Amino acid sequence: MKLNKILVFDVDGTLLHRTREKIANLAHDFTSNGTAIYLRPNLHHLSYHFDRLSQHSRLLLWTSMLRKNAIKIEAYLNAKGMKFDRLYTQ
């Protein structure tokens, strides 16, 4: 029997931080609907493992934020090499 693994990544607070206020001495990675998006430090290291992880697992992205905001963030992460199989929103 083959075991199917599912890895779920929570967006807000885990992979990134969103705020309308500027964080001193830190450049945001991108903006979405007027909100500055800051990726977590060293998040790019995780993207190095996505090819290997996706061979053995389904990679899902989950968030409680609005879907219209999550779609933009998912597209940005995908462009950075973090390809998710599916996006789930609340």
C-alpha positions in Angstrom: 0.0 0.0 0.0 1.4 3.4 -1.0 1.3 6.1 1.6 0.2 9.5 0.1 1.7 12.4 2.0 0.2 15.8 2.1 2.2 18.8 3.4 0.2 21.9 4.2 1.8 25.3 4.4 0.0 28.1 6.2 0.5 31.5 4.5 -0.1 34.4 6.8 2.3 34.5 9.8 4.2 31.4 8.7 5.5 32.0 5.2 5.1 35.7 5.2 4.0 38.8 7.1 1.4 41.3 5.8 1.0 44.9 7.0 -0.1 48.3 5.9 2.5 49.9 8.2 6.1 50.2 7.1 8.6 48.0 9.0 11.7 50.1 9.7 14.9 49.3 7.8 13.3 46.5 5.9 12.2 46.5 2.2 9.0 44.6 1.5 9.2 41.8 -1.1 6.0 43.0 -3.0 2.6 44.6 -2.4 -0.9 43.3 -2.8 -3.9 45.7 -2.6 -1.9 48.3 -0.8 -0.5 45.9 1.7 3.2 45.3 2.0 4.2 41.6 1.9 7.4 40.6 3.7 8.6 37.0 3.1 10.0 35.3 6.2 13.8 35.4 6.4 15.5 32.5 4.6 12.3 31.3 3.1 14.2 30.9 -0.2 16.0 27.9 1.5 12.7 26.1 1.6 12.1 26.5 -2.1 15.3 24.5 -2.7 13.5 21.5 -1.4 10.2 21.8 -3.2 11.2 19.7 -6.2 12.2 16.8 -3.9 9.2 17.3 -1.6 6.7 17.4 -4.5 8.0 14.0 -5.8 6.7 12.3 -2.6 4.0 14.6 -1.4 1.2 16.9 -2.4 2.0 20.4 -1.4 -1.0 22.5 -0.3 -1.2 26.2 0.5 -3.8 27.1 3.2 -4.8 30.5 4.5 -7.6 32.3 6.3 -7.1 35.4 4.2 -9.5 36.4 1.4 -9.1 34.2 -1.7 -8.5 37.3 -4.0 -5.4 38.2 -1.8 -4.2 34.6 -1.5 -4.2 34.1 -5.3 -1.7 36.9 -5.7 0.6 35.6 -3.0 0.4 32.0 -4.4 1.4 33.3 -7.8 4.4 35.2 -6.3 5.5 32.1 -4.3 5.1 29.9 -7.4 7.3 32.3 -9.4 9.9 32.0 -6.6 10.0 28.2 -7.1 7.5 27.2 -4.4 5.0 25.4 -6.6 1.8 24.3 -4.8 -0.6 21.7 -6.0 -3.6 23.6 -4.6 -4.7 26.7 -2.7 -7.2 26.4 0.0 -8.8 29.5 1.6 -11.3 29.8 4.5 
